[in-house]
C-alpha cells in the first residue's frame, strides 16, 4: 500500500485546524504549512500534526507549489483548512492507495459546498471539483493567483466521494475574501484585457448574476443563492475596477 502525506495550508484557521486534521488522521504524514498565523493556528498545529512549516504567503498556487516538494511521501492529499474528508472519501482514497494505477497521477474530488449554514446544490457550485489527490513528483499548480489548477502530463482520474467544504465563516469575512481575490484576479487579467469599457463594468457583472441566479438555478438555494449571485456580480465589477485602478497607479 502506498503511503500518503496530507498537506494542509493554513492562515489564521484556529476555528478549523482541529477538525481538518482529525479528518485526515489516516494519513501516514500530516503536514501543515502555515503563513505566520497570529490566532494560535501554528501553535495548535504543532500539537496535532507531524510536520509544521511556516512560509510568508504570496498567493495560493505559490504557497502550494513550495509546500508540495516538502512532503515525505509520493502521494499527497491536499486539504484546505475549511474542508473535511468524509468517511466515504477516506475509504475511497485508501482503496486507491492499495491498488494504484500505473498511469494515473492524480484524482478529481468533488466538493459539497456549504454557505451561510446551508448546503448549496445549485448556483454554479453543483459540479465543483478539484484535483487534490496526486503524485508529488508528477503534479504542480499553474501560476494563476486565483482558481489555481493542477497541471500534469499524466492521466487524471475521478473519485466518487466528495469533500465537505465550509467556505463561509461570516459575511464580513467573506466580503474581505472577495476583495482579496479581486486584487489577485486583477493581476492575472491585467495583461489579457485591453481597454476597460462599460462592457466590463455593466454587462459582465450583470451576466454573472444572471448566470448564477437564473441559468444555474441559484434561486433554488434561497437567500444564500441570491447572495452568491450578487457576490459573483460584485466580484466581477471589482476585478475590472481594480484593473482600471492598477493602470492609473491608484490603490
C-alpha positions as CSV (number, residue, x, y, z in Angstrom):
1,X,0.0,0.0,0.0
2,X,1.3,3.4,-1.0
3,X,2.0,5.9,1.8
4,X,0.2,9.3,2.0
5,X,1.1,12.8,3.1
6,X,-1.9,15.0,4.0
7,X,-0.9,18.6,3.2
8,X,-2.9,21.4,4.9
9,X,-2.1,25.1,4.1
10,X,-3.3,27.4,6.8
11,X,-3.5,31.1,7.7
12,X,-5.4,32.1,10.8
13,X,-7.5,28.9,10.9
14,X,-7.8,28.2,14.6
15,X,-11.5,27.6,14.2
16,X,-10.8,24.8,11.6
17,X,-7.4,23.3,12.4
18,X,-8.5,20.6,14.9
19,X,-11.4,19.3,12.7
20,X,-9.5,19.3,9.4
21,X,-6.5,17.4,11.0
22,X,-8.9,14.9,12.6
23,X,-10.4,14.2,9.2
24,X,-7.1,13.2,7.7
25,X,-5.8,11.1,10.7
26,X,-5.5,8.1,8.4
27,X,-2.5,9.7,6.5
28,X,1.0,8.5,7.2
29,X,2.2,12.1,7.5
30,X,0.2,15.2,8.3
31,X,2.0,18.3,7.2
32,X,0.7,21.9,7.9
33,X,2.2,24.8,6.0
34,X,1.3,27.9,7.9
35,X,1.6,31.5,6.7
36,X,2.5,33.0,10.0
37,X,-0.9,32.9,11.7
38,X,-1.5,35.2,14.6
39,X,-4.5,33.5,16.1
40,X,-2.8,30.4,17.6
41,X,-3.1,28.1,14.5
42,X,0.6,27.5,14.3
43,X,0.9,26.6,18.0
44,X,-2.2,24.3,17.9
45,X,-1.0,22.6,14.7
46,X,2.4,21.8,16.4
47,X,0.5,19.6,18.9
48,X,-1.5,17.8,16.2
49,X,0.5,17.4,13.0
50,X,3.7,15.5,12.2
51,X,5.3,18.4,10.5
52,X,4.5,22.1,10.7
53,X,6.3,24.6,8.4
54,X,6.0,28.3,8.1
55,X,6.3,30.5,5.0
56,X,5.2,34.0,4.1
57,X,2.0,33.9,2.0
58,X,2.1,35.4,-1.5
59,X,-0.9,33.7,-3.2
60,X,-2.3,30.1,-3.1
61,X,-0.5,28.5,-6.0
62,X,2.9,29.9,-4.9
63,X,2.3,28.5,-1.4
64,X,1.2,25.1,-2.5
65,X,4.0,24.7,-5.1
66,X,6.5,25.5,-2.3
67,X,4.9,23.0,0.1
68,X,4.5,20.0,-2.3
69,X,8.2,19.1,-2.5
70,X,8.4,19.1,1.3
71,X,6.1,16.1,1.5
72,X,7.7,12.9,2.7
73,X,5.6,10.6,0.6
74,X,4.9,10.3,-3.1
75,X,1.1,10.5,-2.8
76,X,-0.3,13.8,-1.5
77,X,-3.8,14.6,-0.3
78,X,-4.1,18.4,-0.2
79,X,-6.9,19.6,2.0
80,X,-7.8,23.3,2.7
81,X,-8.5,24.1,6.3
82,X,-12.2,24.7,5.6
83,X,-12.6,21.2,4.0
84,X,-13.3,17.9,5.6
85,X,-12.6,14.3,4.4
86,X,-15.7,12.2,5.0
87,X,-15.5,8.5,6.0
88,X,-16.6,7.6,2.4
89,X,-13.9,9.7,0.8
90,X,-11.3,8.3,3.3
91,X,-12.2,4.7,2.2
92,X,-12.0,5.6,-1.5
93,X,-8.6,7.2,-1.0
94,X,-7.3,4.1,0.9
95,X,-8.6,1.9,-1.9
96,X,-6.7,3.9,-4.5
97,X,-3.5,3.7,-2.4
98,X,-3.9,-0.1,-2.1
99,X,-4.1,-0.6,-5.8
100,X,-2.7,2.5,-7.5
101,X,-3.0,2.7,-11.3
102,X,0.4,2.9,-13.1
103,X,-0.7,5.7,-15.4
104,X,-2.9,7.8,-13.2
105,X,-1.1,10.6,-11.4
106,X,-4.0,12.4,-9.8
107,X,-7.7,12.4,-9.0
108,X,-10.5,14.9,-9.1
109,X,-12.5,15.1,-5.9
110,X,-15.9,16.8,-5.8
111,X,-17.0,19.2,-3.1
112,X,-20.2,19.6,-1.3
113,X,-20.2,23.4,-0.5
114,X,-21.9,25.0,2.4
115,X,-22.6,28.7,2.5
116,X,-24.4,30.7,5.2
117,X,-25.2,27.5,7.0
118,X,-26.8,25.8,4.1
119,X,-25.7,23.1,1.6
120,X,-25.5,24.7,-1.9
121,X,-26.9,22.4,-4.6
122,X,-27.1,24.9,-7.4
123,X,-25.7,28.4,-8.0
124,X,-22.9,27.1,-10.2
125,X,-21.4,25.1,-7.4
126,X,-23.2,21.8,-8.1
127,X,-20.3,20.3,-10.0
128,X,-17.5,21.9,-8.1
129,X,-14.4,19.7,-8.2
130,X,-10.7,19.9,-7.5
131,X,-7.6,17.8,-8.1
132,X,-6.4,17.1,-4.6
133,X,-5.1,13.5,-4.5
134,X,-1.9,13.5,-6.7
135,X,1.7,12.3,-7.0
136,X,4.2,14.7,-5.6
137,X,6.7,14.5,-8.4
138,X,4.2,14.5,-11.3
139,X,2.0,17.4,-10.5
140,X,2.2,21.1,-9.8
141,X,-0.1,24.1,-9.7
142,X,-0.2,26.6,-12.5
143,X,0.8,30.1,-11.6
144,X,-2.7,31.6,-11.5
145,X,-3.3,33.6,-8.4
146,X,-7.0,32.7,-8.2
147,X,-8.6,29.3,-9.0
148,X,-5.3,27.7,-9.4
149,X,-5.3,24.3,-11.0
150,X,-3.0,21.2,-11.0
151,X,-1.2,20.6,-14.2
152,X,0.4,17.3,-15.2
153,X,1.3,15.2,-18.3
154,X,-0.2,12.1,-16.7
155,X,-3.8,10.8,-16.6
156,X,-6.2,12.3,-14.0
157,X,-9.0,10.1,-12.6
158,X,-12.0,10.9,-10.5
159,X,-13.2,9.8,-7.1
160,X,-17.0,9.4,-6.4
161,X,-17.0,10.7,-2.9
162,X,-16.7,14.4,-2.0
163,X,-15.1,16.8,0.4
164,X,-17.4,18.8,2.7
165,X,-16.4,22.5,2.1
166,X,-17.4,25.1,4.7
167,X,-16.4,28.2,2.8
168,X,-18.3,30.7,4.9
169,X,-17.5,32.0,8.4
170,X,-19.2,35.4,8.4
171,X,-20.5,37.8,5.8
172,X,-17.8,40.4,6.6
173,X,-15.1,37.8,6.3
174,X,-16.5,36.6,3.0
175,X,-16.5,40.2,1.6
176,X,-12.9,40.6,2.7
177,X,-12.1,37.3,0.8
178,X,-13.9,38.5,-2.3
179,X,-12.0,41.8,-2.3
180,X,-8.6,40.0,-1.8
181,X,-9.4,37.6,-4.6
182,X,-10.5,40.5,-6.9
183,X,-7.0,42.0,-6.5
184,X,-5.3,38.7,-7.4
185,X,-7.6,38.3,-10.4
186,X,-6.9,41.8,-11.5
187,X,-3.2,41.0,-11.6
188,X,-3.9,37.8,-13.5
189,X,-6.2,39.6,-16.0
190,X,-4.3,42.8,-16.4
191,X,-2.2,41.7,-19.4
192,X,-5.1,39.9,-21.0
193,X,-7.6,42.7,-21.1
194,X,-7.5,45.6,-23.5
195,X,-9.3,48.9,-22.7
196,X,-11.7,48.7,-19.8
197,X,-15.2,49.8,-21.0
198,X,-18.8,49.8,-19.9
199,X,-19.0,46.2,-21.1
200,X,-16.6,45.2,-18.3
201,X,-18.4,47.4,-15.7
202,X,-22.0,46.7,-16.6
203,X,-22.6,43.8,-19.0
204,X,-20.2,41.2,-17.5
205,X,-21.3,41.8,-13.8
206,X,-25.0,41.6,-14.9
207,X,-24.2,38.3,-16.9
208,X,-22.5,36.9,-13.8
209,X,-25.6,37.5,-11.7
210,X,-28.0,36.2,-14.4
211,X,-25.9,33.1,-15.0
212,X,-25.6,32.1,-11.3
213,X,-29.1,33.0,-10.2
214,X,-31.2,32.0,-13.1
215,X,-29.4,29.8,-15.6
216,X,-27.7,27.8,-12.8
217,X,-30.8,27.8,-10.6
218,X,-29.3,29.8,-7.7
219,X,-32.9,30.8,-6.8
220,X,-33.4,27.3,-5.6
221,X,-30.8,27.9,-2.9
222,X,-32.9,30.6,-1.3
223,X,-31.2,33.7,0.3
224,X,-27.7,32.0,0.1
225,X,-28.2,31.5,-3.6
226,X,-29.2,35.2,-4.1
227,X,-26.2,36.2,-2.1
228,X,-23.8,34.0,-4.1
229,X,-25.2,35.6,-7.4
230,X,-24.8,39.1,-6.0
231,X,-21.3,38.5,-4.8
232,X,-20.4,37.0,-8.1
233,X,-21.6,40.1,-9.9
234,X,-19.8,42.3,-7.3
235,X,-16.5,40.4,-7.7
236,X,-16.6,40.8,-11.5
237,X,-17.2,44.5,-11.2
238,X,-14.5,44.8,-8.6
239,X,-12.0,42.9,-10.7
240,X,-12.2,45.3,-13.6
241,X,-12.3,48.3,-11.3
242,X,-9.1,47.2,-9.8
243,X,-7.5,46.6,-13.2
244,X,-8.5,50.2,-14.0
245,X,-7.0,51.4,-10.7
246,X,-3.8,49.5,-11.3
247,X,-3.4,51.1,-14.7
248,X,-4.0,54.6,-13.2
249,X,-1.5,53.9,-10.4
250,X,-4.2,54.2,-7.8
251,X,-4.8,51.8,-4.8
